[in-house]
Amino acid sequence: MAKAAKLVVELNEGSVDRLGMLLAQIADLTKEADAIKDAIKLSGLSHEGSFFKATLVDMDRKVFDKEFFVAQNGADVYDAYTKNTVSVSVRVT
């Protein structure tokens, strides 16, 4: 699949408000999508629509218990195997 070209936006006085509106729409759509996913999970079945298929997938996942590791080995051991990275984000309020 070809990679989509990155959308380039020129900032103007309405850009931040547009971003806020988009994020609000995404939140509403995510809430609706999560409710549909929850209903599919409760049904215990895969479902097919006219265009898409929703398949239930069961998996086991291992997670790292940081608090237990630190309690058993100490924060200094944990710190020796971690690294900090810089992250830049935009918060819209």
C-alpha positions as CSV (number, residue, x, y, z in Angstrom):
1,M,0.0,0.0,0.0
2,A,1.4,3.4,-1.0
3,K,2.1,5.8,1.8
4,A,-0.3,8.8,1.8
5,A,1.3,12.2,1.3
6,K,1.6,14.2,4.5
7,L,-0.9,17.1,4.7
8,V,0.8,20.4,5.1
9,V,-1.2,23.1,6.9
10,E,-0.5,26.8,6.9
11,L,-1.3,28.2,10.3
12,N,-3.8,31.1,10.5
13,E,-6.0,32.7,13.1
14,G,-8.6,29.9,12.9
15,S,-6.2,27.0,13.0
16,V,-6.3,26.4,16.8
17,D,-10.1,26.6,16.8
18,R,-10.3,24.1,13.9
19,L,-7.9,21.8,15.8
20,G,-10.2,22.0,18.9
21,M,-13.3,21.2,16.8
22,L,-11.5,18.2,15.1
23,L,-10.4,16.8,18.5
24,A,-13.9,17.2,19.9
25,Q,-15.3,15.3,16.8
26,I,-12.7,12.6,17.2
27,A,-13.6,12.2,20.9
28,D,-17.3,11.8,20.0
29,L,-16.5,9.3,17.2
30,T,-14.2,7.4,19.5
31,K,-16.9,7.1,22.2
32,E,-19.3,5.7,19.6
33,A,-16.7,3.3,18.1
34,D,-15.9,2.1,21.6
35,A,-19.5,1.4,22.4
36,I,-19.9,-0.6,19.2
37,K,-16.7,-2.6,20.0
38,D,-18.0,-3.3,23.5
39,A,-21.3,-4.6,22.1
40,I,-19.4,-6.9,19.7
41,K,-17.2,-8.2,22.5
42,L,-20.3,-8.9,24.6
43,S,-21.9,-10.8,21.8
44,G,-18.9,-13.1,21.7
45,L,-19.2,-13.3,17.9
46,S,-17.5,-11.8,14.8
47,H,-19.9,-9.6,12.7
48,E,-20.0,-8.6,9.0
49,G,-21.4,-5.5,7.6
50,S,-21.7,-4.5,3.9
51,F,-18.2,-3.0,3.8
52,F,-16.3,-4.3,6.9
53,K,-15.9,-7.3,9.1
54,A,-15.3,-7.2,12.8
55,T,-13.4,-10.2,14.1
56,L,-13.0,-11.0,17.8
57,V,-9.4,-11.8,18.6
58,D,-8.3,-13.4,21.9
59,M,-4.7,-13.0,23.0
60,D,-2.6,-13.3,26.1
61,R,-0.4,-10.4,26.8
62,K,2.5,-10.1,29.2
63,V,3.0,-6.7,30.9
64,F,5.9,-5.4,33.0
65,D,5.0,-4.7,36.6
66,K,7.3,-1.7,37.4
67,E,6.2,-1.3,41.0
68,F,6.8,-5.0,41.8
69,F,10.2,-4.9,40.0
70,V,11.3,-1.7,41.9
71,A,10.1,-3.2,45.3
72,Q,12.1,-6.4,44.6
73,N,15.2,-4.9,43.0
74,G,15.3,-1.2,43.9
75,A,14.8,1.9,41.9
76,D,18.6,2.1,41.0
77,V,18.4,-1.2,39.2
78,Y,15.3,-0.1,37.3
79,D,16.9,3.3,36.5
80,A,20.0,1.5,35.1
81,Y,17.8,-0.1,32.4
82,T,15.6,2.8,31.4
83,K,16.2,5.9,29.4
84,N,14.5,9.3,29.1
85,T,13.5,10.7,25.7
86,V,12.2,14.2,24.9
87,S,8.7,14.4,23.6
88,V,6.9,17.5,22.2
89,S,3.1,17.5,22.1
90,V,0.3,20.0,21.6
91,R,-2.3,20.4,24.3
92,V,-5.6,21.9,23.3
93,T,-7.9,23.3,26.1
